[in-house]
Each structure stands twice: as structure tokens, then as C-alpha cells.
């Protein structure tokens, strides 16, 4: 090699991988415009020297580049930006000249191939317009929560809290429920993020309409000087896009029993209605306040003493109020009552452990909802149970374990308030923030059963559910569009598995993934099966699960609406129904009587009675009290009768029992031509637990006419139902439903 001449220019400096990566990193930062966010804090003290292409394959070299945090003049920042721009241009030119000499340059065969119609190269799914409201890159829920904590605190003010009386209490709760603790509440995220996207699109349409028609630049204030952050859109506004509809189903906790109890004040609490105080209403106010727009609406189907078993009947028979739409999101908030109703004694009576009983009931609820005719709602299980139906700590965790397992199996969302606060409760079980205040009663501190927490816990319930909604939304907005289709790009032919061997796993060379060099790698997973997985029980084996799943898909004949749940209409398969306390004003005896009157053809001693806040139909003349309901000229067939019965204890309920008989008369028949539809059933109104609970009893019809092999009271005929008290002195019917189900055992 010839020696270099003194007159020759010095050889171009070379660059190592670390230096090259640093320059690329700085260039990308500036290209994304992120660096400017920090320009007020960062300055450069050394000059960036001119760098030249290397004849040995290196690109550039950086001799000195020191960054320190200090206040420098804006001119230095501008000079740095120009120099980096120049450097980037030199890098690009050098790459062209050096070609394959750059070890960091991807081979053309490895570069992502973007098909026409793909999303932008930023790797972000941006088809949902609401995602554009978030900063880029999309930050996670914890970051956004902390950035907007002051606004969150203001948004938590209840509409009825004039003067923000609970200002300090709310601040304490937000202080304790840090994102670190809030993350503990997340059991399982949803698996269907395309469904999440549809819900967010719906929210955005509503949000945009509100901003165009209702938003005002003037701040509205209440009489007490509090900011009024939004106003409701009139339901009669036919131009308004529908809100995101959320339905909360639950028992007395979600209903708001003892919600008014709080450590701040005993004054002015009459303004809070029971359901108005409870966490579902607070969640609606909180989210809409934070958005400063009327975007979500929360409806509740909550009734004391009901559990997920009751919820199955309410959903299956469409017993929610007539004006409730098919929900976009359904929250199961029965957790406390699921453990409460399935106490150890009740489970043992069925030869089950409490874990087995809760597992069976939870799985039945999930399968019933996910088998909806319309697109199923996004199902969220909310575990609010910290005790004390069971005193053993391990037993109090069984519910979360069950929900976690089944949510993973079925791909539903689940959230555990108990997981987030359990350690706070255990530090001092006499605290009143996160657990029921009545565990220790009186000066003797006697351990007492109490499952209803006060207002502070309802604050926390709303915060935890809202944070999990935010977490799901930010996850969706950070996904690339191709990632939403990975699990279902080519659905399988469930009948014979045809096409499985050709499925490419939904692979797309986007979002940084390379084009495949040799095509599909065999023996990977099969395409998504468009059906619920098989019932999870002790008989399900690894050997049989695939075929059972495929068989279920081939038998599934129901076709669901595929363009969003807003187009669905709640299916109401019942020709007659009532559930006291669910429909508006049915907690009033006169309203309940008016509901029954058109069908009561005989009534000897039954009346609507409201005692202890539970309105129901009750015998008042002792044994022999009897009523008859007749539904004439049926417009729909009936094949199942359902009775919701309040079951209680004490001498008053001893031996309480009714007999139910059902009859059918064909169209045009005489009074003497009524025939029995089923064997009479007897229903008990007492149990040996020190509480009142609502149980569901079903009477499947076996007589009458046949419809596809199922006995029914046919269209055009008359249905008659007799109910008589045959034991004890009292009984209480909380609801009835006479319905037609295509699948009685869902």
C-alpha cells in the first residue's frame, strides 16, 4: 500500500455502530417533531463537525457531541437543527453511494412491503377518528391519568354535590388509587379489539356532534359556583348520533344500598337517590365531565338479592325496561351477591363447593350473553367483593379466581376492585374507605356481617372502571390496523376444516415486519373458529376440544348483525313479564297492580305490598289465597314460565310455599277445553340463611301444541296460570315472565 502524500487530504473518519445509531436516533427525533418539545430544556455546547463519507465502508463520524441540560439561547437550538438536517442529508447521500457497505441497512428483500390501501407507515391504527384526539405517540393510561389528574378530580364531582362538599374526600381517594394500584385491578383485557374500535367510533360520532351543536365557549356554572361541564342531549333530537350505551346489571351494591354513608357529612344527603348515589351513575357523570360532552349513557338493571343466575333470566327473557337499547357494553356487577347467594350452606345443599357453584353460575351468564342474536356487547365482569360473606381470607378470593379463569377462556374483559384495594383493607379492617363500615359493630366491636360499602367505595368503583376503559382505549389506539385482523383474516370452514393448510396466520408485512423469504411456515395454529368454545367442565379434554369446538361452529345457525350493536333491537321473547324494581315505578304497589290488572281474571287475597323497600305480589288471606292470570289470543307462542321469588327466613316465612299450574285452550275452544300444559310445580319461599334473596324458578311446558318438537301454548290460543298459597302465611313474587325461547337451555 502506497504511503499517503503529505499533500493528500486526511482519510475520512470512520464511524462505529453505536455512533451511527446515535445520529440516526437524533435525526428520527427531529423528523417526528418530538425534539422541539424539549428544546426549551436541552442545548448543545460543542460544534457538530463536518463529516465525510468513508472509503472503507463507514459513513460518518461524530468527534464531539455533548448534550447537557441548561438554559441556552434559542439561536443555538436553531443552529443545531440546521446542522442535524445537513447531517441527515449527508447520511442519505452516503447511503446511496456506499450501498451494501452499511451493516444497518436492511436488504430489499427484508424491507416491509406496503400494499395499497394499508394504513400510514407510522405503525398506528388511525382509522378510529377518536384516536386522533390523543397525543402521538399514544401514551399509556397511566401517563395520561397523571397528566390530567387535576381535571379528573374536578370531573369526579357529582351533579348534586353543590359546592363540592366531597372535594377533599375525592382527592384522598385519587391520591391512594395511583396508577400503580389501578393496574392491579386489571384481570383480563378484551380480546376483540375490533369491537372496541366500533365502540370508540360510535363515541367519536357522538362527541363531534356535541361539539358542533352543544359546546359553548362560555363556562356554565351551578348556583354554588361549580363548573357545569356538559349538558345532556335531548333524547328527542333525531339528528344526534346515539350515545355509547352501557348496561350495568347487579344487586344491592350496584343499586346503591348504604351508598349515602360517608365520613364527611350527614347533611344534605336526601338529594342523592339510591341509584343516583351509586357508582354506575357516578361513572356516567365522571366520563362525560372529563370529555365535556354527553357521550355515554349508563342504564342499570339492579335489584337487591339478585345474582348472576337472576341476570341470566333477565337477559335471556329481555326483562330490562322497554326503552333500554341493546347495550354496547354490559357490566356484570353481581359479584358480591354471587358469593352471597351461593353461600357455603346453599352450595353444600347441591353437593357443591362455593367455588364450583360460582364457577357454574358465572359461566352460564357469559355463555348466555355471548350467544346473543345480535352482536354481543363488550362484556365486563366487575368484582367488587372484599368480604365478609366468608370470614376466611382465602375464600374471599375465590370469586376473583373464577372470573379470571373464565374471562381468559372466553376472551371477555374483567376488572377487580378487590385486587386493587385488598391490602389497604387488610392493614386495618375497621377502615371505612374501601370496605363496608359495619364489620365491627358497637362499642364492643362485634364482628358483624355487612356487604354494603359506603360512598367512598362507590367513588373508587367508578374510578377503577373508568381507568380500565381508558387503558383499553389507549391500547386500541396504539395498535396497527393489521394487528386487529391477525386472529381472523381467513375464518375457517368449521364443517371440515378446509383451507386450514393454506391459512397464512393473517401475516402481513407491515408495521416493521419483513416480507417472508420462503412463504408460510407450516404446522402453525388454525384460523379462528366462529363459535363459543366448548363448555369448560371436568369432561373437556385436550384430545377432544378442537373437534367439539368445530362441531359447535357447524351447528351454529343464528346469524348476528355484523355492523355494530347499535343496529340491534333487544329481543323480547315474552308475551307477559314484570320484575319489581327494575321497570320505572314498579317499586310502587299501585303501579304493580295496574301492570297485573289487565290479566287478573280471579284474585282471592293477593295484593301488591312494599315492605323493606321490596315491592312484590303477596298473599294476604293465608293458605288458600289464589290468583289467576289469563292471556287470551296469544300473539306469540309460550313454552316456558319463569317466577322470581323472594326467599327469606324467620317465623313469618316458615313453611311458605305456593303451587303453580298452567293450562292452555286452543283457538276457538270453550272454557271446558283447557288442558294442562305441565305438571304442577311447588315453590318454597323460605330458606335457612339469615337474609332475603331472590331465586329464579322455571316451569317448562310439556303439553299444548308442538312446535319443532317443543310443547307450546300456540298463537291464537289462551294461556291460564293459577298460583295458590299452600303453605305458611306469606310469600312474595318479585317477578314473572311467560316466554318463548328457541333454546331453553342456553
GIBEL-V743449 format. One record per pair of residues at least 12 apart in sequence whose C-alpha atoms are under 8 Angstrom apart, sorted by the first residue. I is the first residue (numbers start at 1). J is the second residue. Records with the same first field share a line. If there is no record, write none. Layout:
I=J / J
This chain:
11=54
12=51 / 52 / 53 / 54 / 55
13=51 / 52 / 53 / 54 / 58 / 60 / 61
14=54 / 56 / 58 / 59 / 60 / 61
15=58 / 59 / 60 / 61 / 62
16=58 / 61
19=61 / 62
20=59 / 60 / 61
24=88
26=84
27=84 / 85 / 88
30=81
39=77
40=71
41=69 / 70 / 71
42=67 / 68 / 69 / 70 / 71 / 72
43=67 / 68 / 69 / 70 / 71 / 72 / 76 / 77
44=65 / 66 / 67 / 68 / 76 / 77 / 80
45=66 / 67 / 68
46=64 / 65 / 66
47=64 / 65
48=62 / 63 / 64 / 65 / 80 / 83
49=62 / 63 / 64
51=87
52=90
53=94
57=98 / 101 / 102
58=101 / 102
59=91 / 94 / 95 / 98 / 102
60=91
109=514 / 515 / 517
110=514 / 515 / 516 / 517
111=512 / 513 / 514 / 515
112=509 / 510 / 511 / 512 / 513 / 514 / 515
113=509 / 510 / 514 / 515
114=509 / 510
119=480 / 481
121=511
122=511
123=479 / 480 / 510 / 511 / 512
124=477 / 478 / 479 / 480 / 481
125=476 / 477 / 478 / 479 / 480 / 481
126=477 / 480 / 481
127=481
128=197 / 200 / 201 / 477
129=201 / 204
130=200 / 201 / 203 / 204
131=477
137=478
138=474 / 477 / 478
139=474
140=471 / 474 / 475
141=467 / 470 / 471 / 474
142=179
145=179 / 467
146=179
151=290
152=286 / 290
153=170 / 171 / 174
155=285 / 286 / 287 / 289 / 290
156=170 / 282 / 285 / 286 / 289
157=286
158=282 / 285 / 286
159=285
160=271 / 272
162=222 / 223 / 224 / 226
163=224 / 225 / 226
164=226
166=264
169=264 / 456
170=456 / 459
173=456 / 459 / 460
177=460
181=420 / 421
182=420 / 464 / 467
183=420
184=416 / 419 / 420
185=415 / 416 / 417 / 418 / 419 / 420 / 464
186=414 / 415 / 416 / 468
187=404 / 413 / 414 / 415 / 416
188=404 / 407 / 408 / 412 / 413 / 414 / 415
189=411 / 412 / 413 / 414 / 472
190=378 / 411 / 412 / 413 / 472
191=411 / 412 / 413
192=411
193=476 / 484
194=484
195=378
196=378 / 472 / 473 / 476
197=476
198=564
199=244 / 328
200=473
202=241 / 242 / 243 / 244
203=243 / 244 / 295 / 296
205=241
206=240 / 241 / 242 / 243 / 294 / 295
207=293 / 294 / 295
209=240 / 241
210=233 / 293 / 294
211=293
214=231 / 233
215=230 / 293
229=289 / 292 / 293
230=288 / 289 / 292 / 293 / 294
231=293 / 294
232=293 / 294
233=294
242=566
243=294 / 295 / 296 / 297
244=295 / 296 / 297 / 327 / 328 / 329
245=296 / 297 / 298 / 299 / 325 / 326 / 327 / 328 / 329
246=296 / 297 / 298 / 299 / 327 / 328 / 329 / 330 / 331
247=298 / 299 / 300 / 301 / 327 / 329 / 330 / 331
248=280 / 298 / 299 / 300 / 301 / 302 / 330 / 331 / 332 / 333
249=300 / 301 / 302 / 311 / 330 / 331 / 332 / 333 / 334
250=300 / 301 / 302 / 303 / 306 / 307 / 308 / 311 / 332 / 333 / 334 / 335
251=302 / 303 / 304 / 305 / 306 / 307 / 333 / 334 / 336 / 337
252=302 / 303 / 304 / 305 / 306 / 452
253=278 / 304 / 336 / 451 / 452 / 453
254=275 / 278 / 279 / 280 / 302 / 333 / 334
255=274 / 275 / 278 / 302 / 303 / 304
256=274 / 275 / 276 / 277 / 278 / 279
257=274 / 452
258=452 / 453 / 454 / 455
259=274 / 277 / 278 / 452 / 453 / 454 / 455 / 458
260=272 / 274 / 277 / 454 / 455
261=454 / 455
262=454 / 455 / 456
263=432
277=455
278=455 / 458
279=458 / 459 / 461 / 462
280=298 / 300 / 462
281=298
282=458 / 459 / 462
283=462 / 463 / 465 / 466
284=296 / 297 / 298
286=462
287=466
299=324
301=320 / 582
302=581 / 582
303=581 / 582
304=693 / 694
305=337 / 341 / 646 / 692 / 693 / 694
306=334 / 337 / 693 / 694 / 695
307=334 / 335 / 337 / 338 / 341
308=332 / 334 / 335 / 337 / 338 / 361 / 362 / 365
309=361 / 364 / 365 / 696
310=694 / 695 / 696
311=365
312=364 / 365 / 368 / 369
313=696
315=368 / 369
316=368 / 369
317=571 / 572 / 573 / 574 / 737 / 739
318=570 / 571 / 572 / 573 / 574
319=572 / 577 / 578 / 579
320=582 / 583
321=582 / 583 / 584
324=570
325=566 / 569 / 570
326=377 / 565 / 566 / 568 / 569 / 570
327=377 / 565 / 566
328=377 / 378 / 565 / 566
329=377 / 378 / 379 / 380
330=377 / 378 / 379 / 380
331=379 / 380 / 381 / 382
332=379 / 380 / 381 / 382
333=381 / 382 / 383 / 384
334=382 / 383
335=382 / 383 / 384 / 385 / 399
336=383 / 384 / 385 / 451
338=358
339=354 / 358 / 389 / 399
340=389
341=693
342=354 / 357 / 358
343=389
355=398 / 399 / 402
358=399 / 402
359=402 / 403
362=402 / 403 / 406
363=406
364=746
366=410
367=532 / 746
368=746
370=532
371=532 / 746
372=560
373=558 / 559 / 560 / 561 / 571
374=559 / 560 / 561 / 565 / 568 / 569
375=560 / 561 / 562 / 564 / 565 / 568
376=565
377=565
378=412 / 413
379=412 / 413
380=412 / 413 / 414 / 415
381=403 / 412 / 413 / 414 / 415
382=414 / 415 / 416 / 417
383=399 / 400 / 414 / 415 / 416 / 417 / 418
384=416 / 417 / 418 / 461
385=417 / 418 / 451
386=418 / 422 / 435
387=435 / 451
388=439 / 449 / 450 / 451
389=449 / 450 / 451
400=416
410=532 / 533
415=465 / 468
417=461 / 464
421=434
432=453 / 454 / 456
433=454 / 456 / 457
434=453 / 456 / 457 / 460
435=453 / 454 / 457
436=450 / 451 / 452 / 453 / 454
437=450 / 453 / 454
438=450
480=511
482=508 / 510 / 511
485=506
486=505 / 506 / 507
487=505 / 506 / 527 / 528
488=506 / 527 / 528
489=505 / 506 / 527
490=503 / 506 / 527 / 528
491=527 / 528 / 529 / 530
492=526 / 527 / 528 / 529 / 530
494=529 / 530 / 550 / 551 / 553 / 554
495=550 / 551 / 553 / 554
500=526 / 527
501=522
503=526 / 527
504=520
505=524 / 525 / 526 / 527
529=549 / 550 / 553
530=553
531=549 / 552 / 553 / 556
532=549 / 552 / 553
533=549 / 552
534=548 / 549 / 552
573=739 / 740 / 741
574=638 / 737 / 738 / 739 / 740
575=634 / 635 / 636 / 638 / 737 / 738 / 739
576=736 / 737 / 738 / 739
577=735 / 736 / 737 / 738
578=595 / 735 / 736 / 737
579=644 / 734 / 735 / 736
580=592 / 614 / 615 / 616 / 734 / 735
581=614 / 615
586=615
587=610 / 613 / 614 / 615
588=610 / 615
589=608 / 609 / 610 / 615 / 616
590=608
592=608 / 616
593=607 / 608
599=629 / 630 / 631
600=627 / 628 / 629 / 630
601=627 / 628 / 629 / 630
602=626 / 627 / 628 / 629
603=626 / 627 / 628
604=621 / 625 / 626 / 627
605=619 / 620 / 621 / 622 / 625 / 626 / 627
606=618 / 619 / 620 / 621 / 625 / 626 / 627
607=619 / 620
615=734
616=732 / 733 / 734 / 735
617=732 / 733 / 734
618=730 / 731 / 732 / 733
619=725 / 729 / 730 / 731 / 732
620=730
622=725 / 728 / 729 / 730
623=724 / 725 / 726 / 727 / 728 / 729
624=724 / 725 / 726
625=724 / 725
626=722 / 723 / 724 / 725
627=722 / 723 / 724
628=720 / 721 / 722 / 723
629=720 / 721 / 722
630=718 / 719 / 720 / 721
631=718 / 719 / 720
632=716 / 717 / 718 / 719
633=667 / 715 / 716 / 717 / 718
634=714 / 715 / 716 / 717 / 718 / 719
635=715 / 716
636=714 / 715 / 740
637=712 / 713 / 714 / 715 / 739 / 740
638=712 / 713 / 714 / 738 / 739 / 740 / 741
639=700 / 701 / 710 / 711 / 712 / 713 / 738 / 739 / 740 / 741
640=698 / 699 / 700 / 701 / 738 / 739 / 740 / 741 / 744
641=698 / 699 / 700 / 701 / 736 / 737 / 738 / 739
642=696 / 697 / 698 / 699 / 736 / 737 / 738
643=696 / 697 / 698 / 733 / 734 / 735 / 736 / 737
644=694 / 695 / 696 / 697 / 733 / 734 / 735 / 736
645=685 / 694 / 695 / 696 / 697 / 732 / 733 / 734 / 735
646=685 / 692 / 693 / 694 / 695 / 731 / 732 / 733 / 734
647=684 / 685 / 686 / 687 / 692 / 693 / 694 / 695 / 732
648=685 / 686 / 687 / 688 / 689 / 690 / 691 / 692 / 693
649=686 / 687 / 688 / 689 / 690 / 691 / 692
652=728 / 729 / 730
653=685 / 686 / 728 / 729 / 730 / 731
654=686 / 728 / 729
655=684 / 685 / 686 / 727 / 728
656=684 / 685 / 686 / 725 / 726 / 727 / 728 / 729 / 730 / 731
657=682 / 683 / 684 / 685 / 686 / 725 / 726 / 727 / 728 / 731
658=682 / 683 / 684 / 685 / 723 / 724 / 725 / 726 / 727 / 731
659=680 / 681 / 682 / 683 / 723 / 724 / 725 / 726
660=680 / 681 / 682 / 683 / 721 / 722 / 723 / 724
661=676 / 678 / 679 / 680 / 681 / 721 / 722 / 723
662=676 / 677 / 678 / 680 / 719 / 720 / 721 / 722
663=675 / 676 / 677 / 678 / 719 / 720 / 721
664=676 / 677 / 704 / 713 / 717 / 718 / 719 / 720
665=717 / 718 / 719
666=714 / 716 / 717 / 718
667=716 / 717 / 718
668=717
675=703 / 704
676=703 / 704
677=701 / 702 / 703 / 704 / 713
678=699 / 700 / 701 / 702 / 703
679=702
681=699
683=697
685=731 / 732
694=734
